[in-house]
Amino acid sequence: MTAASPQEPKVSEREARQVAEAAREQDWRKPSFAKELFLGRFRLDLIHPHPLPPDEDAKRGEEFLAKLRDFCETKIDSARIEREAKIPDEVINGLKELGALGMKIDTKYGGLGLTQVYYNKALALVGSANPSIGALLSAHQSIGVPQPLKIFGTQEQKDTFLPRLARTDISAFLLTEPDVGSDPARLATTAVPDGDDYVLDGVKLWTTNGVVADLLVVMARVPKSEGHKGGITAFVVEAAAEGITVENRNAFMGLRGLENGVTRFHQVRVPAANRIGAEGAGLKIALTTLNTGRLSLPAMCTGAGKWCLKIAREWSAAREQWGKPVAKHEAVGGKISFIAATTFALEAVLDLSSQMADEDRNDIRIEAALAKLYGSEMAWLMADELVQIRGGRGFETAESLAARGERAVPAEQVLRDLRINRIFEGSTEIMHLLIAREAVDAHLKVAGDLIDPGKSLGDKAKAGARAGGFYARWLPKLVTGAGQLPRTYAEFHPAGHPDLSPHLRYVERSARKLARSTFYAMSRWQGRMETKQGFLGRIVDIGAELFAMSAVCVRAELLRTTEEYGREAYQLADVFCRQARIRVDELFHRLWSNTDDLDRKVVSGVLSGTYTWLEQGVVDPSGEGPWIADATPGPAKTENLHRPIS
């Protein structure tokens, strides 16, 4: 185990949970479709009819997409970016001139003022041209300086920074540290008050855009002192400030054009006027920013799905085996059907979540998290299936294919590029826990004190009374519902189209079953519930599938009434729902029939060295060095690799 540095806070598991709990938004002021789903209430009225953008927003968005498509087709050489592991400066400058840095920034600050829907369409488009460019634009606007300022910044801060960020300045978000990932309670970077400034010291890791950024949003710990509440706090920092050193440009298995580095702060002075929000509000700012910021990843996953479908269609029609195109063989055809249906689902989830974000009448924190989780997992599966469909050519690089005279299809590159999405902005495992926490929020509000070992008998008695009243009203509603009535949701069975109403009835029944399962688990495990991460992950995965099924049905009905391919949309929705129902049934089975307990015993044996005999017979090609690099604050000892785009 790595020893904590002198600066690194030593915190218990309980203290770490308290920090995370304090940062999350406590109240639900607006309705949430996904929250209701986890409680066993299928509120179709919250998403149907499918919301639509105002005509003016759509017109402005479509006009920009046309310009961006032309730029992608004529100015972006994805093979060059892959070959040189760098986005050319002229491409970034071209994006600046196009206004792409300001897609989400209000027009009064020089931005384009696009809606979330069209911002995500733009990311899907540019990400299909090259995912590293999509990552650059997303890191700049989804989690970089513009979004925190938009929500929490003062008017003076907006007037100062947003015009720069809309047209010329690239931003980055700096939270992660060498020994701090999803446990921010151990954040070691400090911001010590000194007059009208704060003095920053520390090291940040995996700073996407950090190598080329002009402005940074930095999370640092302010020590508690007289006149200072202290806590993790957000600051806007000039990347060229004295004492900031980019010590390394990190290289990855995918996204080779990503400008991601290690950034050291040594006695960096930041004006107090650059603090975003109050002291101690940094994590809340980060989590609130991510509520919609997370939608950028499923946007690019949706774009990847569309590309996978295009290549699968073209290749499978051209490639023949045993007298017919490979698509006509069931083993390949099943993969193509999965890619087509799942791409339709990802776009449905993305557009619905984005439009709800634009309308701002629903709380979409769970929906956005589900979109990120589901999009990143399913896009990876689709890319893997594409590589399998392409066979040896799927494993071969585009450059090698071109060198021997074949079409340069970068299937293996897309697989590599997509892999990080299961880790970026909350790994799948962390997303499971985050969503599970929100899904059981209603239970913890009424019964949390019952399972908290730190609460007194009096507190437990009061909680028992609250819980009794809540469950007396709630549990009977989980017994029967609209999903058991054969004619409900009949509007989803128009003449001449596949019948989607059985799928919606399945969602309604499954939502109640999901809620009953959660209640039973809480009754069974009580305070140990939070340790049952396998169970909680499956609960969340069921919710994700049910949300996706709901979204595809609602989207299919929208397309039936607005587009000429409505019948085809219904066909895709029907196939997706049938595929999803198989996965949901399996997940329900695995809630109670699994190897979780045995797995824990094996893990204990692995960690104690019981199975080291199994590791014999190989050599380890890893290099020497510590598992986690030293992040002790101090002056830089290496060359500054920061390179602003000129």
C-alpha positions as a printed Julia matrix, in Angstrom:
646×3 Matrix{Float64}:
   0.0     0.0     0.0
   1.35    3.44   -0.89
   2.19    5.59    2.09
   0.39    8.9     2.32
   2.46   11.97    1.61
   2.86   14.51    4.41
   0.32   16.77    2.69
  -2.26   14.09    1.97
  -5.25   14.01    4.36
  -5.66   10.73    6.22
  -9.36    9.91    6.25
 -11.42    6.94    7.34
 -13.96    5.19    5.13
 -16.75    6.88    7.07
 -15.18   10.33    6.68
 -14.72    9.76    2.95
 -18.41    8.9     2.6
 -19.38   11.98    4.56
 -17.38   14.21    2.2
 -19.05   12.64   -0.83
 -22.48   12.86    0.79
 -22.02   16.55    1.64
 -21.16   17.28   -2.0
 -24.2    15.65   -3.58
 -27.37   17.63   -4.13
 -29.61   16.72   -1.22
 -33.07   17.71   -2.42
 -35.28   16.83   -5.38
 -37.0    20.08   -6.35
 -38.08   18.81   -9.75
 -39.52   15.5   -10.95
 -37.2    12.79  -12.21
 -38.35    9.98  -14.5
 -35.44    7.73  -13.53
 -35.8     8.36   -9.8
 -39.47    7.39  -10.03
 -38.53    4.31  -12.05
 -36.26    3.05   -9.28
 -39.09    3.62   -6.8
 -41.38    1.41   -8.85
 -43.37    4.22  -10.45
 -43.42    4.29  -14.25
 -44.09    7.99  -14.97
 -44.42    7.84  -18.76
 -46.06   11.27  -18.63
 -42.69   12.81  -17.75
 -41.17   11.8   -21.1
 -44.12   11.33  -23.46
 -44.91   13.05  -25.75
 -41.2    13.39  -26.51
 -40.08   16.99  -25.89
 -38.81   18.96  -28.9
 -36.51   21.99  -29.23
 -38.0    25.36  -30.23
 -37.82   26.03  -33.97
 -35.33   28.87  -33.56
 -32.95   26.69  -31.52
 -33.24   23.92  -34.09
 -32.57   26.32  -36.98
 -29.47   27.77  -35.31
 -28.25   24.29  -34.41
 -28.71   22.85  -37.89
 -26.89   25.8   -39.47
 -23.87   25.21  -37.25
 -23.91   21.46  -37.85
 -23.74   22.08  -41.61
 -20.63   24.26  -41.17
 -19.07   21.77  -38.77
 -19.7    18.84  -41.13
 -17.95   20.7   -43.97
 -15.01   21.44  -41.65
 -14.81   17.79  -40.55
 -14.87   16.53  -44.12
 -12.33   19.01  -45.52
 -10.01   20.04  -42.68
  -9.65   17.04  -40.35
  -7.21   14.27  -41.3
  -7.9    11.62  -38.68
  -5.14    9.33  -39.95
  -2.6    12.14  -39.51
  -3.73   12.74  -35.92
  -3.38    9.02  -35.19
   0.01    8.89  -36.89
   1.47   12.02  -35.25
  -0.38   11.63  -31.91
  -1.3    15.31  -32.08
  -4.14   17.49  -33.32
  -2.54   20.0   -35.72
  -2.61   23.59  -34.52
  -4.35   24.68  -37.71
  -7.25   22.32  -36.96
  -7.68   23.73  -33.46
  -7.44   27.27  -34.78
 -10.01   26.41  -37.45
 -12.38   25.17  -34.74
 -11.84   28.42  -32.87
 -12.73   30.45  -35.94
 -15.82   28.3   -36.43
 -16.93   29.14  -32.89
 -16.71   25.52  -31.69
 -15.09   26.56  -28.4
 -18.23   28.51  -27.56
 -20.97   26.07  -28.56
 -22.47   26.11  -25.05
 -21.58   29.71  -24.19
 -24.3    32.35  -24.4
 -24.28   34.62  -27.45
 -23.92   37.71  -25.25
 -20.42   36.51  -24.39
 -19.54   35.7   -28.0
 -20.61   32.07  -27.95
 -23.0    30.2   -30.2
 -25.58   29.52  -27.5
 -26.44   26.04  -28.75
 -28.86   23.88  -26.82
 -27.66   20.69  -25.11
 -29.32   18.71  -27.91
 -27.33   20.41  -30.66
 -24.13   20.6   -28.65
 -24.3    16.82  -28.32
 -25.08   16.38  -32.03
 -21.98   18.47  -32.76
 -19.83   16.34  -30.45
 -21.13   13.16  -32.09
 -20.24   14.59  -35.5
 -16.76   15.89  -34.69
 -16.03   12.85  -32.54
 -16.73   10.61  -35.53
 -14.14   12.58  -37.5
 -11.64   12.05  -34.7
 -12.44   11.2   -31.07
  -9.49   13.21  -29.73
 -11.05   16.38  -31.12
 -14.38   15.47  -29.54
 -12.57   14.96  -26.22
 -10.82   18.33  -26.52
 -14.07   20.22  -27.14
 -15.95   18.26  -24.49
 -13.32   18.71  -21.78
 -13.26   22.43  -22.58
 -17.04   23.01  -22.39
 -18.66   20.13  -20.52
 -16.41   20.08  -17.46
 -13.88   22.88  -18.11
 -14.15   26.5   -16.99
 -17.28   27.6   -18.98
 -19.82   25.28  -17.34
 -18.91   25.97  -13.67
 -18.89   29.7   -14.41
 -22.24   29.46  -16.18
 -23.85   27.91  -13.08
 -21.86   29.3   -10.15
 -19.75   32.21  -11.42
 -20.19   35.86  -10.52
 -21.18   38.32  -13.21
 -17.68   39.78  -13.08
 -16.15   36.34  -13.65
 -18.48   35.65  -16.57
 -17.68   39.02  -18.16
 -13.94   38.42  -17.69
 -13.53   34.83  -18.8
 -16.44   33.69  -20.99
 -15.6    35.9   -24.02
 -12.08   34.45  -24.01
 -13.38   30.9   -23.63
 -15.89   31.34  -26.44
 -13.35   32.2   -29.11
  -9.68   31.86  -28.17
  -8.88   30.19  -24.84
  -8.92   26.43  -24.2
  -9.81   25.26  -20.69
  -9.17   22.16  -18.59
 -10.6    20.65  -15.4
  -8.1    19.58  -12.72
  -9.38   17.35   -9.93
  -7.62   13.95  -10.07
  -4.25   13.51   -8.36
  -1.67   10.67   -8.54
  -3.14    9.01   -5.45
  -6.65   10.47   -5.54
  -9.27    9.32   -8.03
 -12.9     8.9    -7.02
 -12.17    9.54   -3.33
 -11.86   13.34   -3.18
 -11.74   13.35    0.64
  -8.01   12.61    0.25
  -7.39   15.58   -2.07
  -3.89   16.85   -1.3
  -3.51   20.01   -3.41
  -3.79   23.01   -1.08
  -4.89   26.62   -1.54
  -3.66   28.65    1.43
  -5.21   32.13    1.9
  -2.64   34.93    1.8
  -4.08   38.43    1.76
  -6.2    38.88   -1.36
  -4.8    35.71   -2.91
  -4.67   31.98   -2.42
  -1.37   30.12   -2.82
  -1.72   26.76   -4.6
   0.61   23.79   -4.1
   0.15   20.25   -5.39
   0.18   17.9    -8.36
  -2.72   17.04  -10.68
  -2.87   13.96  -12.91
  -4.71   13.2   -16.19
  -5.41   16.84  -16.94
  -7.25   16.55  -20.27
  -6.41   19.69  -22.32
  -3.93   20.63  -19.57
  -0.98   20.55  -21.96
  -2.46   23.22  -24.25
  -4.92   24.98  -21.91
  -5.04   28.72  -21.34
  -7.4    28.6   -18.35
  -7.82   25.92  -15.69
 -10.51   25.13  -13.17
  -8.61   23.67  -10.23
  -9.96   21.87   -7.17
  -7.81   22.48   -4.08
  -8.22   22.14   -0.33
  -8.37   25.4     1.65
  -7.19   24.83    5.25
  -9.72   25.82    7.89
  -8.61   28.94    9.74
  -9.98   32.11   11.28
 -12.27   33.73    8.72
 -12.0    30.77    6.35
 -14.48   27.9     6.33
 -12.01   25.81    4.36
 -12.69   22.66    2.38
 -12.33   21.64   -1.26
 -12.72   24.77   -3.36
 -12.81   25.62   -7.09
 -10.58   28.26   -8.69
 -10.08   29.68  -12.18
  -6.34   29.71  -12.77
  -4.32   31.19  -15.64
  -2.34   28.27  -17.11
   0.63   30.53  -17.79
   0.87   31.7   -14.17
   4.28   31.53  -12.52
   4.8    28.26  -10.67
   2.7    26.06  -12.98
   4.57   23.31  -14.81
   3.22   20.68  -17.17
   5.61   17.86  -16.28
   4.47   15.18  -18.69
   2.23   14.67  -21.71
   0.6    11.33  -21.05
   0.19    8.73  -23.81
  -2.65    6.2   -23.95
  -3.81    3.1   -25.83
  -6.39    5.27  -27.61
  -7.19    8.96  -28.12
  -3.61    9.52  -29.23
  -4.26   13.17  -30.02
  -5.37   13.87  -26.44
  -3.44   16.7   -24.79
  -3.47   15.15  -21.32
  -0.72   15.69  -18.78
   0.61   16.02  -15.26
   0.46   19.56  -13.87
   2.43   20.79  -10.86
   1.53   23.88   -8.82
   4.28   25.43   -6.73
   3.48   28.59   -4.81
   1.01   29.66   -7.5
  -0.79   32.84   -6.52
  -4.46   33.0    -7.51
  -6.6    36.09   -6.81
  -9.48   35.49   -4.42
 -11.68   37.01   -7.14
 -10.99   33.85   -9.18
 -12.58   31.56   -6.61
 -15.78   29.97   -7.97
 -18.47   29.85   -5.31
 -17.77   29.64   -1.61
 -14.92   27.89    0.13
 -15.8    24.23    0.56
 -18.22   24.21   -2.39
 -15.78   22.74   -4.9
 -17.08   19.18   -4.97
 -20.69   20.32   -5.17
 -19.72   22.53   -8.12
 -17.95   19.6    -9.8
 -20.87   17.21   -9.32
 -23.45   19.76  -10.47
 -21.34   20.53  -13.54
 -21.25   16.81  -14.35
 -25.04   16.48  -14.13
 -25.24   17.62  -17.75
 -21.52   17.48  -18.56
 -21.67   13.69  -18.55
 -23.94   13.79  -21.62
 -20.94   14.57  -23.82
 -19.63   11.01  -23.54
 -22.83    9.25  -24.66
 -22.97   11.79  -27.49
 -19.66   10.55  -28.85
 -20.63    6.94  -28.11
 -23.76    7.45  -30.2
 -21.64    8.81  -33.03
 -19.36    5.77  -32.77
 -22.39    3.47  -32.95
 -23.58    5.14  -36.13
 -20.16    4.68  -37.7
 -19.98    1.03  -36.61
 -23.38    0.43  -38.23
 -22.28    2.07  -41.49
 -19.1    -0.01  -41.73
 -20.87   -3.23  -40.7
 -23.52   -2.66  -43.39
 -21.07   -1.86  -46.18
 -18.55   -4.57  -45.35
 -21.08   -7.32  -44.66
 -22.76   -6.74  -48.0
 -19.46   -6.79  -49.91
 -17.75   -9.7   -48.15
 -18.96  -13.11  -49.33
 -18.44  -16.52  -47.69
 -19.95  -19.84  -48.74
 -21.86  -18.33  -51.61
 -23.53  -15.35  -49.95
 -22.76  -12.07  -48.17
 -21.61  -12.63  -44.58
 -24.54  -10.51  -43.35
 -26.85  -13.3   -44.53
 -25.2   -15.74  -42.12
 -27.06  -15.71  -38.81
 -23.86  -15.61  -36.74
 -22.95  -12.27  -38.32
 -26.48  -11.01  -38.82
 -27.18  -11.18  -35.09
 -24.25   -8.86  -34.46
 -25.47   -6.39  -37.08
 -28.95   -6.4   -35.57
 -27.45   -5.71  -32.14
 -25.43   -2.77  -33.48
 -28.43   -1.26  -35.31
 -30.88   -1.64  -32.43
 -28.4    -0.43  -29.81
 -27.37    2.61  -31.85
 -31.04    3.56  -32.09
 -31.31    3.15  -28.31
 -28.23    5.24  -27.53
 -29.52    8.09  -29.7
 -32.94    7.81  -28.06
 -31.46    7.98  -24.55
 -29.13   10.83  -25.52
 -31.74   13.01  -27.25
 -34.34   12.49  -24.55
 -31.91   13.29  -21.73
 -30.53   16.3   -23.61
 -33.94   17.72  -24.4
 -34.98   17.31  -20.76
 -31.8    19.18  -19.79
 -32.74   22.01  -22.15
 -36.31   22.23  -20.85
 -35.03   22.32  -17.26
 -38.35   21.13  -15.85
 -36.96   17.75  -14.75
 -34.05   16.81  -12.5
 -31.89   14.72  -14.83
 -28.96   13.84  -12.57
 -29.84   10.13  -12.72
 -30.81   10.21  -16.41
 -27.48   11.8   -17.4
 -25.54    9.32  -15.28
 -27.47    6.4   -16.79
 -26.83    7.77  -20.3
 -23.1     7.93  -19.57
 -23.0     4.47  -18.03
 -25.13    2.78  -20.69
 -23.59    4.62  -23.63
 -20.0     3.85  -22.68
 -20.68    0.16  -22.02
 -22.81   -0.49  -25.11
 -20.59    1.47  -27.52
 -17.62   -0.63  -26.45
 -19.61   -3.8   -27.14
 -20.68   -2.52  -30.56
 -17.1    -1.66  -31.53
 -15.94   -5.08  -30.38
 -18.63   -6.72  -32.51
 -17.54   -4.64  -35.5
 -13.96   -5.84  -35.1
 -15.28   -9.42  -35.0
 -17.39   -8.86  -38.12
 -14.35   -7.51  -39.93
 -12.27  -10.51  -38.82
  -8.53  -10.17  -39.38
  -9.11   -6.81  -41.06
 -10.72   -5.58  -37.84
  -7.48   -6.29  -35.96
  -5.35   -4.68  -38.67
  -4.62   -0.96  -38.54
  -6.07    1.4   -41.13
  -2.55    2.37  -42.19
  -1.64   -1.25  -42.86
  -4.86   -1.86  -44.79
  -4.17    1.15  -46.99
  -0.55    0.07  -47.55
  -1.71   -3.17  -49.16
  -4.43   -1.53  -51.23
  -7.59   -1.92  -49.16
  -9.97    0.61  -47.66
  -8.42    2.18  -44.55
 -11.12    1.31  -42.0
  -9.92    2.18  -38.46
 -12.02   -0.42  -36.6
  -9.27   -1.32  -34.13
  -8.65    2.38  -33.47
 -12.3     2.99  -32.6
 -12.19    0.06  -30.2
  -9.12    1.56  -28.51
 -10.55    5.07  -28.5
 -13.86    3.99  -26.96
 -12.3     2.02  -24.12
 -11.58    5.1   -22.0
 -15.26    6.08  -21.9
 -15.86    3.3   -19.37
 -13.4     5.15  -17.09
 -13.65    8.88  -18.01
 -15.83   11.11  -15.81
 -16.69    8.32  -13.42
 -15.79    4.68  -14.11
 -18.57    2.17  -14.63
 -18.03    0.92  -11.08
 -18.23    4.43   -9.61
 -21.27    5.24  -11.75
 -22.99    2.14  -10.37
 -22.43    3.4    -6.82
 -23.35    7.01   -7.62
 -26.61    6.05   -9.33
 -27.41    3.46   -6.65
 -27.04    6.15   -3.99
 -29.55    8.36   -5.78
 -31.85    5.4    -6.45
 -32.14    4.57   -2.72
 -32.31    8.21   -1.61
 -35.99    8.03   -0.66
 -35.3     4.98    1.52
 -32.34    6.59    3.27
 -34.34    9.73    3.96
 -36.96    7.8     5.93
 -34.95    4.85    7.23
 -31.31    5.92    7.08
 -30.97    6.41   10.82
 -32.21    2.86   11.4
 -29.14    1.38    9.72
 -26.61    4.01   10.85
 -24.54    2.55   13.7
 -23.66    6.05   14.87
 -27.25    7.04   15.67
 -28.78    6.88   19.14
 -31.7     4.66   20.13
 -33.91    7.75   20.17
 -32.96    8.65   16.6
 -33.58    5.05   15.53
 -37.02    5.08   17.15
 -37.98    8.26   15.28
 -36.66    6.79   12.04
 -38.66    3.63   12.65
 -41.85    5.65   12.95
 -41.09    7.56    9.72
 -40.21    4.39    7.88
 -43.36    2.64    9.05
 -45.58    5.37    7.63
 -43.67    5.58    4.34
 -43.63    1.85    3.64
 -47.26    1.4     4.69
 -48.19    3.77    1.84
 -45.53    2.71   -0.66
 -45.36   -1.08   -0.58
 -49.03   -1.76   -1.51
 -48.52    0.26   -4.7
 -45.83   -2.19   -5.84
 -48.23   -5.13   -6.01
 -50.3    -4.19   -9.07
 -50.12   -1.58  -11.8
 -50.86   -0.6   -15.37
 -48.39   -3.17  -16.69
 -50.82   -5.95  -15.81
 -53.65   -4.51  -17.9
 -53.57   -5.81  -21.51
 -54.77   -2.62  -23.19
 -52.58    0.0   -21.52
 -50.24    2.12  -23.67
 -52.37    1.23  -26.72
 -51.19    4.4   -28.51
 -47.89    2.56  -29.04
 -49.6     0.05  -31.36
 -50.58    2.08  -34.43
 -51.94    0.19  -37.41
 -49.3    -1.39  -39.61
 -46.5    -1.04  -37.04
 -44.93   -3.45  -34.54
 -46.67   -3.39  -31.17
 -44.53   -1.58  -28.57
 -47.18   -1.52  -25.85
 -46.15   -4.92  -24.39
 -42.65   -3.54  -23.88
 -43.93   -0.55  -21.94
 -46.09   -2.85  -19.82
 -42.95   -4.9   -19.19
 -41.11   -1.75  -18.07
 -43.92   -0.88  -15.68
 -43.99   -4.36  -14.15
 -40.2    -4.53  -13.97
 -39.98   -1.13  -12.27
 -42.21   -2.4    -9.48
 -40.2    -5.62   -9.27
 -36.99   -3.58   -9.11
 -38.33   -1.5    -6.25
 -39.47   -4.6    -4.36
 -36.04   -6.16   -4.84
 -34.33   -3.04   -3.49
 -36.62   -2.97   -0.45
 -36.02   -6.64    0.25
 -32.25   -6.17   -0.01
 -32.31   -3.2     2.39
 -34.38   -5.22    4.86
 -31.99   -8.15    4.57
 -28.63   -6.39    4.67
 -29.48   -3.03    6.35
 -26.19   -1.25    7.15
 -24.22   -3.72    5.02
 -26.18   -2.74    1.92
 -23.47   -0.29    0.81
 -20.93   -3.15    0.71
 -23.09   -5.18   -1.7
 -21.66   -3.49   -4.76
 -22.39   -6.43   -7.07
 -26.08   -6.31   -6.14
 -26.23   -2.52   -6.44
 -24.54   -2.63   -9.84
 -27.15   -5.06  -11.15
 -29.97   -2.91   -9.76
 -28.55    0.06  -11.66
 -28.03   -1.96  -14.85
 -31.68   -3.05  -14.75
 -32.71    0.58  -14.35
 -30.51    1.57  -17.29
 -32.13   -1.02  -19.55
 -35.64    0.04  -18.48
 -34.79    3.7   -19.1
 -33.43    2.83  -22.55
 -36.54    0.79  -23.4
 -38.75    3.72  -22.37
 -36.67    6.15  -24.44
 -36.74    4.03  -27.61
 -40.51    3.59  -27.48
 -41.09    7.3   -26.98
 -38.62    8.16  -29.74
 -40.16    5.67  -32.16
 -43.58    7.23  -31.61
 -42.13   10.71  -32.17
 -40.51    9.6   -35.44
 -43.72    7.92  -36.56
 -45.49   11.28  -36.42
 -42.66   13.47  -37.76
 -40.53   11.42  -40.19
 -41.07    9.17  -43.2
 -39.15    6.32  -41.55
 -41.49    5.94  -38.58
 -42.29    2.28  -39.35
 -38.59    1.44  -39.49
 -38.06    3.25  -36.19
 -40.78    1.09  -34.65
 -39.02   -2.02  -35.98
 -35.73   -1.01  -34.38
 -37.47   -0.14  -31.11
 -39.21   -3.52  -31.06
 -35.97   -5.43  -31.67
 -34.06   -3.43  -29.09
 -36.74   -3.96  -26.44
 -36.77   -7.69  -27.09
 -32.97   -7.81  -26.74
 -33.1    -5.65  -23.61
 -35.77   -7.81  -21.98
 -33.47  -10.84  -22.23
 -30.72   -8.87  -20.49
 -33.1    -7.58  -17.8
 -34.43  -11.06  -17.03
 -30.86  -12.31  -16.65
 -29.97   -9.41  -14.35
 -33.01  -10.06  -12.15
 -31.94  -13.7   -11.89
 -28.4   -12.68  -10.93
 -29.62  -10.4    -8.14
 -30.05  -13.5    -5.97
 -28.15  -16.19   -7.86
 -24.51  -15.14   -8.14
 -21.0   -15.82   -6.85
 -20.54  -12.55   -4.95
 -19.79  -14.21   -1.58
 -17.43  -16.73   -3.14
 -15.74  -13.95   -5.09
 -14.97  -12.1    -1.87
 -13.3   -15.21   -0.43
 -11.19  -15.65   -3.54
 -10.16  -11.98   -3.45
  -9.05  -12.36    0.18
  -6.99  -15.36   -0.88
  -5.43  -13.5    -3.79
  -4.45  -10.54   -1.6
  -3.03  -12.79    1.13
  -0.89  -14.71   -1.37
  -2.83  -17.98   -1.24
  -2.81  -18.34   -5.02
   0.68  -17.07   -5.93
   1.43  -20.57   -7.25
  -1.02  -19.75  -10.07
   1.23  -16.9   -11.22
   4.22  -19.17  -11.83
   5.43  -19.93  -15.35
   5.46  -16.4   -16.77
   7.75  -13.4   -16.79
   6.61   -9.86  -15.98
   7.67   -7.35  -18.66
   6.71   -4.37  -16.46
   9.38   -1.79  -15.76
  10.7    -0.71  -12.38
   9.21    2.08  -10.29
   6.55    2.8    -7.68
   2.91    1.92   -8.33
   1.96    5.56   -7.71
   4.32    8.42   -8.51
   5.48   10.72   -5.74
   3.33   13.85   -5.62
   5.08   15.74   -2.84
   4.56   19.5    -3.32
   7.6    21.5    -4.32
   9.27   23.19   -7.25
   9.33   21.48  -10.64
  12.41   19.52  -11.62
  11.53   19.03  -15.26
  11.01   21.13  -18.36
   7.61   22.81  -18.71
   5.77   21.06  -21.56
   2.89   23.55  -21.64
   2.35   24.67  -25.25
  -0.5    27.11  -25.88
  -1.95   26.87  -29.39
  -0.55   29.72  -31.45
